[in-house]
Amino acid sequence: MKHKVYFSDYHSNIHSNQLDDIDRWYDFARDMLDFWAPVYYPFFVNESPSGFHFEDTYPQEQYDADFARMSRYLKEKDDGFVTFPAYEWQGNGADGDHNVFFKSYDSRMKMPLTYRELVEQLRDVECYGIPHHTGYMPGHRGKNWATHDEAFSPVTEIYSSHGCSESSDCSIPLNVHIHMGPRTEQGTALYAIKQGIKVGFIASGDNHICPAIAGNGFFGVVVDRYGRDEIYNAIRDRHTYAVTRGRMLLDYQINGAILGSEIPSQKKNRLYAEVTAGQAVDRIELYQNGEVVKVYDHIGTYERRQYTGPVTFKFELEIGWGPDRRNFPDIYQKTWDIQVKTQGRIESVEKLWTSPGSTILEQSETQLSMQVVSKKDLPGQGKLSQKNYLTPNIQNQSVIVEITDDIHHSIEVWIDGVRHEIPVAQLLEQSMLFAQEEEVKQLLRERFNFADYYREDPFWHNAYKVLVHRAYPKEAYPMTVEDILPPLEREEDSFFIKVLLKNGEAG
C-alpha cells in the first residue's frame, strides 16, 4: 500500500465548562490518535419556570467566545499534531445533527435553524458538515437526506457511542440513547446510498467526557503524507473508512483508484481489498448500491493449520471489572502494574484505552510494561454517551499484543507482581481469565465482616479480573481479496466493502 492511513476520533464534544480541561483532552488525544478535531458543544440543560428540563442553546455571545477560546488554544499549540476546530450544529432538529469542521482556526460559528441555511451561510468558508447518529427518525434529529448537500457533507458518521446507523437491521444496534427513539431506515447510510447519494463513512465517539474512547468508533484517512492540508482534502474527497474499535489497516481499490474516488467504468472492473486487523477476520462483504452482492469468507482458511516452531500471533489483554459500586460506591478505579514477557519477540502493541491515565512504561523486544487505570461508574450517573452499547458503566482497558515465539514456549503475564505462565499452544486454543479473589475477600471482611458463603458469587462478582483473550495466528488477521466486480446496474453505481471480525468488530 503506497498510501498511509492515519486515525482519529472526530466527535469529542467539549462543553463550555470543560474548556478549562482541554489540556488533558489534548494530551490523551495526542497519545491515542494521529490527528484530532475537538467539537465544541454550544448547548446546555435549561429549566422552564415550571421546573421542566430541556436542552437549549447558549447565547451567541457565549458560544462565540467559547469557540474562539478553543480555536485559539489549538492554533497556539502548533507542535506538529494536526488539529481542526469544530462545533456541533443541530438547528431545529428537522435535518439531523451535523458537526462543522473548519480548516482555519479563525472561523466563526453559524447557528441557523435549517441545514440549507447552514450550507448557504458557510458556502464561502473552507469547512464541511458531517452528519451523525443519522439512523434516528428524520425530523427528530435523524438525518434528512432530502436536503443533503454532497459538497458540504462528503462523509457521514456511520458508527459512534450511540451505535450504528448503517441500516435499520444492522447487527450493531442504535440503542444507547433510548430517549432519541428507535432506529428507522430513512435516516441510515444505506438508505442514502440507495438514493444515489455519494457519501463516505467515518466513525467517531460522540463522547462528552474525553476523546478517543476505544469501542466508540475511530476512522482512518488515506493520504500520501501527513499534514493539515492533506488530511483536510482527503476527508473532503471521501478517502476515509470507519472502524468500530481496533485500527484495522485497509487498502480498498477499484481499477487502482482508492476508496472515495469517482471513476469511469471499464470492461472489467477490478476489485482489490487488503485488510490487516487486530483480531481474526471473519469475512469481507461487497456492497453494490447498498446491497450485499458478494461475500468473501476467511473463516476456515487457517484454523486447521498445525504449527511447529516459531509462530506470529495477536491477542487482546483486557484489564478491569472489579467491585460492584452498589456495595462499594467509593471504589471507582484501580491502578494496575502489568507486564508481558516473551522468549521470542514483541512485534507490535495497539492501545485500546477507554479513559486517560494508562501508559506504556517500557516496550522492548521481549518485554511490555504498563501502568493501567481501569474505572467503573455508578449506574445511572453521568452521560450515557461516554459508554457504548457493549460496555455500560465500565471502562476496562485493553491492548492488542503481537508476538513471534516458538509454539512450544510460554509467555509470562505479570499482574501486580503475580506471575502467570501461559503456553503459546494453549493460548492459540483458548482464553485465560485471572481474578484477584483473595483481595476482594479481604475487602469484604474489612467492610462487612463477610467471610463465608455457600457459593463464590459475592467474591467472584466483586473481583478485579484480567482476561487474556484467545490468540490468533498471523494467517487469521490479514485478508486479501481480488475479484472482478459484478455488472453495473445503473448509470452511476456505488461500491463499498464491509469487514467483519470474528469478535464482532467491523470496518
C-alpha positions as CSV (number, residue, x, y, z in Angstrom):
1,M,0.0,0.0,0.0
2,K,1.7,3.2,-1.2
3,H,-0.7,5.5,0.8
4,K,-0.6,5.9,4.5
5,V,-3.5,5.6,7.0
6,Y,-3.9,8.0,9.9
7,F,-6.6,7.6,12.6
8,S,-8.8,10.0,14.5
9,D,-11.9,10.4,16.7
10,Y,-13.7,13.4,15.1
11,H,-16.5,13.7,17.6
12,S,-15.2,14.7,21.0
13,N,-17.9,17.0,22.4
14,I,-16.4,19.6,24.7
15,H,-18.7,21.7,26.7
16,S,-18.2,25.3,27.9
17,N,-17.4,24.2,31.5
18,Q,-14.9,21.6,30.1
19,L,-12.7,24.1,28.3
20,D,-10.5,24.5,31.4
21,D,-9.7,20.8,31.0
22,I,-8.7,21.0,27.3
23,D,-5.0,20.3,28.1
24,R,-5.9,16.8,29.4
25,W,-8.2,16.2,26.4
26,Y,-5.4,17.3,24.1
27,D,-2.8,15.1,25.7
28,F,-5.0,12.0,25.6
29,A,-5.9,12.7,22.0
30,R,-2.3,13.0,21.0
31,D,-1.5,9.8,22.8
32,M,-4.2,7.8,21.1
33,L,-4.8,9.5,17.7
34,D,-2.9,10.7,14.7
35,F,-4.9,13.9,14.4
36,W,-7.9,15.4,16.2
37,A,-10.8,17.9,16.0
38,P,-12.5,18.8,19.3
39,V,-16.1,19.6,18.7
40,Y,-17.4,22.5,20.8
41,Y,-20.9,21.7,22.1
42,P,-22.9,25.0,22.3
43,F,-25.9,23.6,24.3
44,F,-26.8,23.3,28.0
45,V,-29.7,22.0,30.1
46,N,-32.1,24.8,30.7
47,E,-35.1,24.8,33.1
48,S,-38.5,26.2,32.5
49,P,-40.3,28.2,35.2
50,S,-42.4,25.1,36.0
51,G,-39.3,23.0,36.5
52,F,-39.1,21.1,33.2
53,H,-35.6,20.4,32.0
54,F,-34.7,20.7,28.3
55,E,-31.7,21.3,26.1
56,D,-31.1,24.9,24.9
57,T,-28.5,26.8,23.0
58,Y,-26.1,29.2,24.7
59,P,-26.5,32.9,23.8
60,Q,-24.4,33.9,20.8
61,E,-22.0,36.0,22.9
62,Q,-21.1,33.0,25.0
63,Y,-20.7,30.4,22.2
64,D,-18.7,32.8,20.1
65,A,-16.3,33.4,23.0
66,D,-16.0,29.7,23.8
67,F,-15.4,28.7,20.3
68,A,-12.7,31.5,19.8
69,R,-11.0,30.3,23.0
70,M,-10.9,26.7,21.8
71,S,-9.7,27.6,18.4
72,R,-7.0,29.9,19.8
73,Y,-5.8,27.1,22.0
74,L,-5.4,24.7,19.1
75,K,-3.7,27.3,17.0
76,E,-1.2,28.2,19.6
77,K,-0.2,24.6,20.3
78,D,1.5,24.3,17.0
79,D,3.5,21.3,18.0
80,G,3.2,19.2,14.9
81,F,0.0,17.4,15.9
82,V,-2.7,18.1,13.3
83,T,-5.9,19.6,14.7
84,F,-9.1,21.3,13.3
85,P,-11.6,23.4,15.3
86,A,-15.2,22.2,15.0
87,Y,-18.7,22.6,16.6
88,E,-22.0,20.8,16.7
89,W,-24.9,22.2,14.9
90,Q,-28.5,20.8,15.5
91,G,-30.8,23.6,14.1
92,N,-34.4,22.9,14.7
93,G,-33.9,19.1,14.5
94,A,-35.6,18.7,11.2
95,D,-32.4,18.0,9.1
96,G,-30.4,16.0,11.6
97,D,-27.3,16.8,13.7
98,H,-24.0,17.8,11.9
99,N,-20.6,18.7,13.2
100,V,-18.9,21.6,11.3
101,F,-15.1,21.3,10.8
102,F,-13.1,24.4,9.8
103,K,-9.8,24.4,8.0
104,S,-8.9,27.8,9.5
105,Y,-8.5,28.5,13.3
106,D,-10.0,31.9,12.8
107,S,-13.5,30.8,11.6
108,R,-16.8,31.6,13.4
109,M,-19.8,29.5,14.2
110,K,-23.1,29.8,12.3
111,M,-26.3,28.6,14.0
112,P,-29.3,28.9,11.6
113,L,-32.3,26.7,12.1
114,T,-32.1,24.7,8.9
115,Y,-29.4,22.7,7.1
116,R,-29.8,24.5,3.8
117,E,-29.3,27.9,5.6
118,L,-26.2,26.4,7.3
119,V,-24.8,25.4,3.9
120,E,-25.5,28.8,2.4
121,Q,-24.0,30.8,5.3
122,L,-20.8,28.7,5.1
123,R,-20.6,28.4,1.3
124,D,-17.5,30.7,1.1
125,V,-15.7,29.1,4.1
126,E,-13.4,26.1,3.9
127,C,-15.3,23.7,6.0
128,Y,-17.6,20.7,5.9
129,G,-20.5,19.4,7.9
130,I,-20.6,15.8,8.9
131,P,-23.9,14.2,9.9
132,H,-24.0,11.9,12.9
133,H,-26.4,9.3,14.5
134,T,-28.3,9.6,11.2
135,G,-30.4,6.4,11.9
136,Y,-32.8,8.2,14.3
137,M,-36.1,9.4,12.9
138,P,-35.7,12.1,10.2
139,G,-37.3,15.3,11.5
140,H,-36.3,14.3,15.1
141,R,-32.5,14.6,15.0
142,G,-32.1,11.8,12.4
143,K,-30.7,12.8,9.0
144,N,-32.9,14.2,6.3
145,W,-31.2,13.0,3.2
146,A,-33.7,15.0,1.0
147,T,-31.9,18.2,1.9
148,H,-28.4,16.8,1.7
149,D,-25.5,18.6,0.0
150,E,-22.7,16.3,-1.2
151,A,-20.1,19.0,-1.4
152,F,-20.8,20.4,2.1
153,S,-21.2,16.9,3.7
154,P,-18.9,14.5,1.8
155,V,-18.9,11.8,4.6
156,T,-21.3,10.6,7.3
157,E,-20.6,9.2,10.8
158,I,-21.9,5.6,10.5
159,Y,-21.0,4.5,14.0
160,S,-20.4,6.1,17.4
161,S,-21.2,5.6,21.1
162,H,-24.9,5.8,20.0
163,G,-24.4,2.6,18.0
164,C,-24.7,2.0,14.2
165,S,-26.6,4.0,11.6
166,E,-25.7,1.7,8.7
167,S,-29.2,0.3,8.2
168,S,-32.3,-0.5,10.3
169,D,-31.4,-4.2,10.5
170,C,-27.7,-3.9,11.1
171,S,-26.4,-6.4,13.7
172,I,-25.0,-3.5,15.8
173,P,-27.9,-1.6,17.4
174,L,-28.6,2.1,17.8
175,N,-30.0,1.9,21.3
176,V,-27.8,3.7,23.9
177,H,-29.8,6.9,23.9
178,I,-33.3,5.4,24.4
179,H,-34.9,8.9,24.6
180,M,-34.0,9.6,21.0
181,G,-36.1,6.6,19.9
182,P,-35.5,3.5,17.8
183,R,-33.6,3.4,14.6
184,T,-35.5,3.9,11.3
185,E,-34.4,3.1,7.8
186,Q,-34.9,6.6,6.2
187,G,-32.0,8.2,8.0
188,T,-29.5,5.4,7.6
189,A,-26.3,5.4,5.5
190,L,-27.6,2.6,3.2
191,Y,-30.8,4.5,2.6
192,A,-28.7,7.4,1.3
193,I,-26.6,5.2,-1.0
194,K,-29.7,3.5,-2.4
195,Q,-31.0,7.0,-3.3
196,G,-27.8,7.6,-5.3
197,I,-26.2,10.0,-2.8
198,K,-22.4,9.9,-2.8
199,V,-21.2,9.8,0.8
200,G,-18.1,8.3,2.5
201,F,-18.0,6.8,6.0
202,I,-16.4,7.7,9.3
203,A,-16.9,6.5,12.8
204,S,-16.2,8.7,15.9
205,G,-17.1,8.7,19.6
206,D,-19.8,11.3,20.2
207,N,-18.4,11.4,23.7
208,H,-18.8,14.2,26.2
209,I,-16.1,13.3,28.8
210,C,-12.9,12.8,26.7
211,P,-11.8,11.9,23.2
212,A,-10.6,8.6,21.7
213,I,-12.6,6.1,23.8
214,A,-11.8,2.7,22.3
215,G,-15.0,0.9,21.2
216,N,-16.9,4.1,20.4
217,G,-15.5,4.5,16.9
218,F,-12.5,5.7,15.0
219,F,-11.9,6.4,11.4
220,G,-8.9,6.1,9.0
221,V,-8.0,8.7,6.4
222,V,-5.9,7.6,3.4
223,V,-3.3,10.1,2.3
224,D,0.1,10.3,0.6
225,R,1.7,12.2,3.6
226,Y,0.9,13.6,7.0
227,G,-0.3,17.3,7.1
228,R,-3.2,19.5,7.7
229,D,-3.9,20.2,4.0
230,E,-3.6,16.5,3.1
231,I,-5.9,15.3,5.8
232,Y,-8.5,18.0,5.3
233,N,-8.5,17.4,1.5
234,A,-8.7,13.6,1.9
235,I,-11.8,13.8,4.1
236,R,-13.4,16.3,1.6
237,D,-12.6,13.7,-1.1
238,R,-14.1,10.8,0.9
239,H,-10.8,8.9,1.3
240,T,-12.0,7.6,4.7
241,Y,-13.2,4.5,6.3
242,A,-14.9,3.7,9.7
243,V,-13.9,1.2,12.4
244,T,-15.8,0.3,15.4
245,R,-12.8,-0.3,17.7
246,G,-9.4,-1.6,16.6
247,R,-7.4,0.3,14.0
248,M,-7.6,-2.2,11.1
249,L,-5.5,-1.2,8.1
250,L,-7.5,-1.2,4.9
251,D,-6.4,-0.9,1.3
252,Y,-9.5,-0.9,-0.9
253,Q,-9.3,-0.1,-4.6
254,I,-11.3,-0.4,-7.8
255,N,-9.3,-0.3,-11.0
256,G,-6.4,1.1,-9.0
257,A,-8.4,4.0,-7.6
258,I,-8.6,4.4,-3.8
259,L,-11.8,4.4,-1.7
260,G,-13.9,7.5,-2.2
261,S,-12.9,8.0,-5.8
262,E,-15.3,8.6,-8.7
263,I,-14.0,6.7,-11.7
264,P,-15.2,5.7,-15.2
265,S,-16.3,2.1,-15.8
266,Q,-14.1,-0.3,-17.7
267,K,-14.9,-3.5,-19.5
268,K,-13.7,-5.4,-16.4
269,N,-13.7,-3.5,-13.2
270,R,-11.2,-5.0,-10.8
271,L,-11.6,-5.1,-7.0
272,Y,-8.7,-5.2,-4.7
273,A,-9.1,-5.2,-0.9
274,E,-6.4,-5.9,1.7
275,V,-7.1,-5.7,5.4
276,T,-4.9,-6.3,8.4
277,A,-6.8,-6.3,11.7
278,G,-6.0,-6.6,15.4
279,Q,-8.3,-9.7,15.6
280,A,-9.2,-12.6,13.4
281,V,-11.1,-11.6,10.2
282,D,-14.3,-13.4,9.6
283,R,-15.3,-12.1,6.1
284,I,-15.5,-9.2,3.7
285,E,-18.8,-8.2,2.2
286,L,-19.0,-6.3,-1.1
287,Y,-21.9,-3.9,-1.4
288,Q,-23.3,-2.6,-4.7
289,N,-25.7,0.3,-4.5
290,G,-26.4,-0.5,-0.9
291,E,-27.0,-4.3,-1.2
292,V,-24.6,-7.2,-0.5
293,V,-23.7,-8.8,-3.8
294,K,-20.7,-11.0,-2.7
295,V,-19.2,-12.4,0.5
296,Y,-15.6,-13.5,0.8
297,D,-15.1,-15.8,3.8
298,H,-11.9,-16.0,5.7
299,I,-13.1,-18.5,8.4
300,G,-12.0,-22.0,7.5
301,T,-8.8,-20.9,5.7
302,Y,-6.4,-21.1,8.7
303,E,-7.9,-22.9,11.7
304,R,-6.7,-26.4,11.0
305,R,-3.1,-25.4,10.3
306,Q,-0.6,-27.3,12.5
307,Y,2.2,-25.1,13.8
308,T,5.7,-26.3,14.6
309,G,8.5,-23.9,15.6
310,P,8.0,-20.1,15.5
311,V,4.5,-18.6,15.1
312,T,3.4,-15.0,15.0
313,F,0.1,-14.3,16.8
314,K,-2.0,-11.5,18.3
315,F,-4.0,-11.5,21.5
316,E,-6.0,-8.9,23.4
317,L,-5.2,-8.3,27.1
318,E,-8.2,-6.8,28.8
319,I,-8.0,-5.4,32.3
320,G,-10.7,-4.2,34.7
321,W,-14.1,-5.2,36.2
322,G,-13.9,-5.1,40.0
323,P,-16.2,-4.3,43.0
324,D,-19.9,-3.7,42.4
325,R,-20.3,0.0,43.2
326,R,-23.8,-0.6,44.6
327,N,-21.9,-2.1,47.6
328,F,-18.7,-0.1,47.2
329,P,-19.7,3.4,45.9
330,D,-16.3,4.8,46.9
331,I,-14.3,2.3,44.8
332,Y,-14.3,3.6,41.2
333,Q,-10.8,2.9,39.9
334,K,-7.8,0.7,40.2
335,T,-4.2,1.2,39.1
336,W,-2.5,-2.0,37.8
337,D,1.1,-3.0,37.2
338,I,1.0,-5.3,34.1
339,Q,3.9,-7.0,32.3
340,V,4.1,-9.3,29.3
341,K,7.3,-11.2,28.7
342,T,8.3,-13.5,25.9
343,Q,11.3,-15.6,24.9
344,G,10.6,-14.5,21.4
345,R,9.9,-11.0,20.0
346,I,7.2,-8.4,20.6
347,E,6.2,-7.2,17.1
348,S,3.6,-4.6,17.9
349,V,1.3,-3.1,20.5
350,E,-2.0,-1.4,19.9
351,K,-3.5,0.6,22.8
352,L,-7.3,0.4,23.2
353,W,-7.7,2.7,26.2
354,T,-11.1,3.9,27.3
355,S,-10.0,6.8,29.5
356,P,-6.9,8.8,30.3
357,G,-4.4,7.6,32.9
358,S,-2.9,4.4,31.5
359,T,0.6,4.4,30.0
360,I,3.2,2.1,28.5
361,L,6.3,2.3,30.6
362,E,8.6,0.1,28.6
363,Q,8.3,-1.7,25.3
364,S,11.4,-3.8,24.3
365,E,11.9,-6.7,22.1
366,T,11.0,-9.2,24.9
367,Q,9.0,-7.2,27.5
368,L,6.0,-4.9,27.7
369,S,5.5,-3.0,31.0
370,M,2.3,-0.9,31.6
371,Q,0.6,1.1,34.3
372,V,-3.1,0.7,33.7
373,V,-6.0,2.5,35.3
374,S,-9.4,0.9,35.0
375,K,-12.6,2.6,36.1
376,K,-16.3,2.0,36.9
377,D,-19.2,4.3,37.1
378,L,-22.4,4.2,39.2
379,P,-25.3,3.0,37.2
380,G,-27.5,6.0,36.0
381,Q,-24.8,8.6,36.6
382,G,-23.1,10.7,34.0
383,K,-23.8,11.0,30.3
384,L,-24.7,7.8,28.5
385,S,-22.6,8.8,25.6
386,Q,-19.4,8.1,27.5
387,K,-20.4,4.5,27.1
388,N,-21.4,2.3,24.2
389,Y,-23.9,-0.5,23.6
390,L,-21.5,-3.1,24.7
391,T,-19.9,-1.7,27.9
392,P,-22.4,0.2,30.1
393,N,-20.9,1.7,33.3
394,I,-17.4,0.2,32.9
395,Q,-14.1,1.4,31.5
396,N,-11.9,-1.6,31.1
397,Q,-8.5,-1.1,29.4
398,S,-7.1,-3.3,26.6
399,V,-4.0,-3.7,24.5
400,I,-3.5,-5.9,21.4
401,V,-0.1,-7.5,21.6
402,E,1.6,-9.2,18.6
403,I,4.3,-11.7,19.4
404,T,6.5,-14.1,17.5
405,D,7.6,-17.1,19.6
406,D,8.0,-20.8,19.4
407,I,4.8,-22.8,19.6
408,H,6.4,-24.9,22.5
409,H,7.3,-21.8,24.6
410,S,5.3,-19.9,27.1
411,I,4.6,-16.2,27.6
412,E,4.5,-14.6,31.0
413,V,1.8,-12.2,32.2
414,W,2.6,-10.5,35.4
415,I,-0.4,-8.9,37.2
416,D,0.5,-6.7,40.2
417,G,3.6,-8.8,40.8
418,V,2.0,-12.2,40.4
419,R,3.4,-14.3,37.6
420,H,1.1,-16.3,35.2
421,E,2.7,-18.7,32.7
422,I,0.7,-19.2,29.5
423,P,1.8,-21.8,26.9
424,V,1.7,-20.4,23.4
425,A,0.0,-23.5,22.1
426,Q,-2.7,-23.2,24.8
427,L,-3.3,-19.5,24.1
428,L,-3.9,-20.3,20.4
429,E,-6.7,-22.5,21.5
430,Q,-8.5,-20.7,24.4
431,S,-8.7,-17.6,26.5
432,M,-7.3,-17.3,30.1
433,L,-9.0,-15.5,32.9
434,F,-7.3,-14.4,36.1
435,A,-9.2,-13.0,39.1
436,Q,-7.9,-11.3,42.3
437,E,-10.3,-13.1,44.6
438,E,-8.1,-13.0,47.7
439,E,-8.0,-9.2,47.6
440,V,-11.8,-8.9,47.4
441,K,-12.3,-11.5,50.2
442,Q,-10.1,-9.3,52.4
443,L,-12.1,-6.3,51.4
444,L,-15.4,-8.0,52.3
445,R,-14.1,-9.0,55.7
446,E,-12.9,-5.4,56.4
447,R,-16.0,-3.6,55.1
448,F,-18.9,-6.0,56.0
449,N,-17.4,-8.7,58.2
450,F,-18.5,-11.1,55.4
451,A,-16.2,-14.1,55.1
452,D,-18.2,-17.2,54.4
453,Y,-20.9,-18.1,51.9
454,Y,-22.2,-21.3,50.3
455,R,-21.1,-20.2,46.9
456,E,-18.4,-17.9,45.4
457,D,-20.7,-15.3,43.9
458,P,-20.1,-12.5,46.4
459,F,-16.3,-12.8,45.9
460,W,-16.2,-13.6,42.2
461,H,-18.7,-10.8,41.2
462,N,-16.6,-8.2,43.0
463,A,-13.1,-9.3,42.0
464,Y,-10.9,-7.4,39.6
465,K,-10.1,-9.5,36.6
466,V,-7.6,-9.8,33.7
467,L,-8.8,-11.6,30.6
468,V,-6.2,-12.8,28.1
469,H,-8.2,-13.3,25.0
470,R,-7.6,-16.3,22.7
471,A,-4.7,-15.6,20.4
472,Y,-4.9,-15.9,16.6
473,P,-2.0,-16.7,14.3
474,K,-0.9,-14.3,11.7
475,E,-2.8,-16.1,9.0
476,A,-6.1,-15.1,10.7
477,Y,-5.9,-11.3,10.9
478,P,-4.8,-10.3,7.3
479,M,-7.1,-11.0,4.3
480,T,-6.8,-10.1,0.7
481,V,-9.5,-10.2,-2.0
482,E,-9.0,-9.8,-5.8
483,D,-12.0,-10.1,-8.0
484,I,-14.0,-8.7,-10.9
485,L,-17.0,-6.6,-10.0
486,P,-20.5,-7.7,-11.0
487,P,-22.1,-5.9,-14.0
488,L,-23.2,-2.4,-13.3
489,E,-26.9,-1.7,-12.5
490,R,-27.4,2.0,-13.2
491,E,-25.7,5.0,-14.7
492,E,-23.7,5.6,-11.5
493,D,-23.0,2.6,-9.3
494,S,-21.7,2.8,-5.8
495,F,-19.5,0.1,-4.3
496,F,-18.1,-0.3,-0.7
497,I,-16.8,-3.2,1.4
498,K,-17.6,-4.1,5.0
499,V,-15.0,-6.1,7.0
500,L,-16.4,-8.3,9.8
501,L,-14.1,-9.6,12.5
502,K,-14.7,-12.8,14.4
503,N,-15.2,-10.8,17.7
504,G,-18.0,-8.6,16.2
505,E,-15.9,-5.6,15.3
506,A,-16.5,-4.0,11.9
507,G,-14.9,-1.7,9.4
